[in-house]
Amino acid sequence: MKKLVLTGIGFFLALGLTFAQQATPEENATKVTTELTQKLSLTDEQKTAAYTITLEQAKAEAALLQDTAATKEALIEQFTKLQADADTKVDALLTEDQKGLFKKVIEERPAKVLPEVAPKPVQGEQKQEEQKETTPVQQ
């Protein structure tokens, strides 16, 4: 009986950890803004503007992840473009001293890892895969 209860508790804890990793765009924007505020000593005006920029970026990224027709390479390219645009906008808000620190923050930032969402193959790719499966191998 104890094993059954402990197994059930372990299952629910593992399930909770799985869902804990999926943060909302608002939570992501708050986290990024808080980190920038701590590292760059942002003013209240800069903090508000940085939150708006990072929220727009997080919402755009969430929308990209919902697009099941996009390939992983296309998603990475779009994520990179969104990050570069957000970095440019944030950089425009900063003082000269903060800009130097921001460059260091960008360099130290870990690369974003896309969640392992298996996008559906594009129509042309899907037909090629079907042809490969149906074509007999000749030797």
N, C-alpha and C positions, 0 to 999 in steps of 0.2 A: 504494500500500500504506500509506503514511504517513497519507494522508487517511482511509483506512478505520479505522485504529487510533485516530487522533485523534477521529474521529466516534464511535467506540465508547466511548472514555473520556468524552467530553462527554455522551453519553447516560446512562452510569452515574452521572456526577456529578449530572446533572439529576434523575435518578430518586432518588438519595440525598437530595437537598434536599427533594424532595416528601415523602418519608417522615419526614424529620427534623422536619417541622412538626407531626406528630401525636404529641404527648407523652401519656404515661399520666397518670392522675389523681394518682398518687404524685409524679411529676416536677413537675406543676403545683403541687401543694400545697407541695412543698419549695421551689420557686422563690418562691412568694408569701410563705411563712414567712420565707425568707431576706431578702427585700426588707423585710418588716415589721420584722424583727429589726434590720436596719441602720438603718432610718429612725426607729424608735421606741425603740431600745435595750431590747428585751424581755429579761426575766429568763428563766432556764431553764424555770420553771414556766409563764410566759406563752407561751414559745416552743412548748412541748409542747401546750398547750391550743389555741393558734392553728393549729398543724399539724393537729390533730384536726378543728377546725372547717373549715379550708380543704380538707382531704381529703374530708370529707363533702360539701362543696359541689362539688368537682371530680368526685366519683363520681356525684352527682345530675345534673350537667351532661352527663357522658358518657352516662348512661342516657337523658336527654332527646334527645340527638343520635341515639340508636338508634331512637327512636320515629318511624317513617316516616309515621305517620298524622297527625302534628301539622302545623299550618300554621306558616309562618315567624313570623307575628304572635303565635301562641300560644307558640312557643318563646322569642321575645324577652320576652314577658310573664313566662314562667316563669323565664327566666334572670335577669331584673331582680329578681324576688321572691327567688330563691335568693341573689343578691348582697346584697340588703337584709338578709335574715335572717342571713347570715354576718357582715356589717358590724355588726349589732346585737350578736351574740354576742361578737365580738372587742372591741367597744367596752366591753362589760361587764367584760372582763378587765383593762382598762387603768387606770392612775392618771390623775389629773386633768391632769397635764402631758402625758402620752402621748395623752390624748383630743384635745387641741387639735392635736397633730401628726397624729393619725389623720384628723381632719377635712380637713386639708390634703392628705393622701395620697389620700383619697377624691375630693376636688375635682380633683386633678391626674391621676387615673387615666383612661387612655383608655377609651373605650367599647368593650365587647366586640363583636367582629365574629363573627357566626355563620359557620361554614364554609358554602360554597355546596353544601349537600346539598339536592338537589331532593326535597322531601317529596312524597309522592303526594297528589293532591287528595282531599279528603273526599268520601264517596259522593255527596252532593247536588251538590257542585261538579262532579264528574266527569260526572254525568248532564246537568247544564246545558251543559257544554262539548260533549258529544256531540250534544245537541239543536241547538246553534248550528251545528255542522258539517254536520248533515244537513238543516237548514232552508234552503230556497232563499232567496236575497236577492230581494226584490220591490221594484220601483221604480215 
